[in-house]
Amino acid sequence: MDDDYVIVPLPDGVIRKGFSCGIQLIDNFVKNNAAKQHKKGQVRVHAAVHVASNRLIGFVSLCLKTYEPDLSEESKELFERVQAVPTVYIAMIGVTQEFQKKGIGGDLLWYAFEKSVEIANIAGTYALTLNANDDSLCEYYQNLDFIRMSEDDETRIMYIPISKIREAIAQAGSEQPSTANSEVANSTVA
Ligand SMILES: CC(C)(COP(=O)(O)OP(=O)(O)OC[C@H]1O[C@@H](n2cnc3c(N)ncnc32)[C@H](O)[C@@H]1OP(=O)(O)O)[C@@H](O)C(=O)NCCC(=O)NCCS
């Protein structure tokens, strides 16, 4: 029970102090820029908030990003004419060390899956994309069905088509991971 958390758009009063996921760039973002960028709409930050302490224990930040048509063979076919592939982009994701390996990262990605589909239901969107920080993280994302654009790409661009996410959600049905958290999150999105 003490580990209960909800995933919601970054609330004003949430305690960010002490967040440490092990990557300084991400920790500095939480400390200095997360609230500012969220408010200005540069990214939207979705926070895993520990209910008992009101602490930020994880987050995923999302924005929109376009790619060249050669993201994939399919995107080439669909978007070559307009020369830009619209995607939802995971700008950053992190879980504070004390709470890592408890499934929160997976829940945040699932939340990003759900939000991508909501966005794609409103405006044309090809995929959810990200840049993996290193090769071992590529494996982590590959296990969740993300595809690496090219092995030669040092920025490790990865994507999962919205069609695949829809399939995964349909397959999971009512047995989606952390249903309780998703329900709270869904009901509070601004
Ligand atoms: C990546 C991260 C968000 C995962 O969050 P989490 O809550 O620990 O993830 P989950 O509990 O859902 O899944 C745990 C699994 O993630 C995988 N994983 C986590 N970090 C990994 C890494 N650096 N490389 C490879 N796999 C990793 C492992 O398979 C782990 O399973 P295990 O317990 O069997 O080892 C978290 O480890 C983190 O904040 N890392 C530092 C910041 C970071 O790397 N962000 C991503 C930048 S692309």
PDBQT file of the ligand as one rigid body, heavy atoms in Angstrom, charges set to zero:
ROOT
HETATM    1  C1  LIG A 201      14.703   3.082 -17.603  1.00  0.00    +0.000 C 
HETATM    2  C2  LIG A 201      13.813   3.297 -16.385  1.00  0.00    +0.000 C 
HETATM    3  C3  LIG A 201      12.861   4.460 -16.657  1.00  0.00    +0.000 C 
HETATM    4  C4  LIG A 201      13.002   2.022 -16.128  1.00  0.00    +0.000 C 
HETATM    5  O1  LIG A 201      12.166   2.251 -15.016  1.00  0.00    +0.000 OA
HETATM    6  P1  LIG A 201      11.795   1.066 -13.993  1.00  0.00    +0.000 P 
HETATM    7  O2  LIG A 201      10.674   1.538 -13.159  1.00  0.00    +0.000 OA
HETATM    8  O3  LIG A 201      13.012   0.612 -13.285  1.00  0.00    +0.000 OA
HETATM    9  O4  LIG A 201      11.319  -0.030 -15.045  1.00  0.00    +0.000 OA
HETATM   10  P2  LIG A 201      10.458  -1.333 -14.789  1.00  0.00    +0.000 P 
HETATM   11  O5  LIG A 201      10.416  -1.637 -13.329  1.00  0.00    +0.000 OA
HETATM   12  O6  LIG A 201       9.164  -1.180 -15.486  1.00  0.00    +0.000 OA
HETATM   13  O7  LIG A 201      11.304  -2.401 -15.544  1.00  0.00    +0.000 OA
HETATM   14  C5  LIG A 201      12.517  -2.848 -15.001  1.00  0.00    +0.000 C 
HETATM   15  C6  LIG A 201      13.280  -3.454 -16.130  1.00  0.00    +0.000 C 
HETATM   16  O8  LIG A 201      13.767  -2.430 -16.958  1.00  0.00    +0.000 OA
HETATM   17  C7  LIG A 201      14.923  -2.876 -17.624  1.00  0.00    +0.000 C 
HETATM   18  N1  LIG A 201      15.921  -1.810 -17.504  1.00  0.00    +0.000 N 
HETATM   19  C8  LIG A 201      15.932  -0.752 -16.673  1.00  0.00    +0.000 A 
HETATM   20  N2  LIG A 201      17.006   0.001 -16.923  1.00  0.00    +0.000 NA
HETATM   21  C9  LIG A 201      17.679  -0.593 -17.905  1.00  0.00    +0.000 A 
HETATM   22  C10 LIG A 201      18.864  -0.294 -18.587  1.00  0.00    +0.000 A 
HETATM   23  N3  LIG A 201      19.602   0.801 -18.310  1.00  0.00    +0.000 N 
HETATM   24  N4  LIG A 201      19.255  -1.146 -19.559  1.00  0.00    +0.000 NA
HETATM   25  C11 LIG A 201      18.528  -2.250 -19.863  1.00  0.00    +0.000 A 
HETATM   26  N5  LIG A 201      17.403  -2.580 -19.245  1.00  0.00    +0.000 NA
HETATM   27  C12 LIG A 201      16.983  -1.757 -18.274  1.00  0.00    +0.000 A 
HETATM   28  C13 LIG A 201      15.347  -4.168 -16.970  1.00  0.00    +0.000 C 
HETATM   29  O9  LIG A 201      14.906  -5.192 -17.846  1.00  0.00    +0.000 OA
HETATM   30  C14 LIG A 201      14.518  -4.210 -15.712  1.00  0.00    +0.000 C 
HETATM   31  O10 LIG A 201      14.163  -5.524 -15.420  1.00  0.00    +0.000 OA
HETATM   32  P3  LIG A 201      14.929  -6.316 -14.256  1.00  0.00    +0.000 P 
HETATM   33  O11 LIG A 201      14.261  -5.855 -13.013  1.00  0.00    +0.000 OA
HETATM   34  O12 LIG A 201      14.632  -7.729 -14.592  1.00  0.00    +0.000 OA
HETATM   35  O13 LIG A 201      16.373  -5.943 -14.341  1.00  0.00    +0.000 OA
HETATM   36  C15 LIG A 201      14.648   3.574 -15.095  1.00  0.00    +0.000 C 
HETATM   37  O14 LIG A 201      15.566   2.505 -14.920  1.00  0.00    +0.000 OA
HETATM   38  C16 LIG A 201      15.412   4.884 -15.132  1.00  0.00    +0.000 C 
HETATM   39  O15 LIG A 201      14.901   5.907 -14.723  1.00  0.00    +0.000 OA
HETATM   40  N6  LIG A 201      16.673   4.839 -15.581  1.00  0.00    +0.000 N 
HETATM   41  C17 LIG A 201      17.509   6.021 -15.618  1.00  0.00    +0.000 C 
HETATM   42  C18 LIG A 201      17.016   7.016 -16.626  1.00  0.00    +0.000 C 
HETATM   43  C19 LIG A 201      16.978   6.427 -18.039  1.00  0.00    +0.000 C 
HETATM   44  O16 LIG A 201      17.825   5.630 -18.429  1.00  0.00    +0.000 OA
HETATM   45  N7  LIG A 201      15.967   6.855 -18.801  1.00  0.00    +0.000 N 
HETATM   46  C20 LIG A 201      15.750   6.369 -20.138  1.00  0.00    +0.000 C 
HETATM   47  C21 LIG A 201      16.524   7.175 -21.104  1.00  0.00    +0.000 C 
HETATM   48  S1  LIG A 201      16.259   6.589 -22.756  1.00  0.00    +0.000 SA
ENDROOT
TORSDOF 0
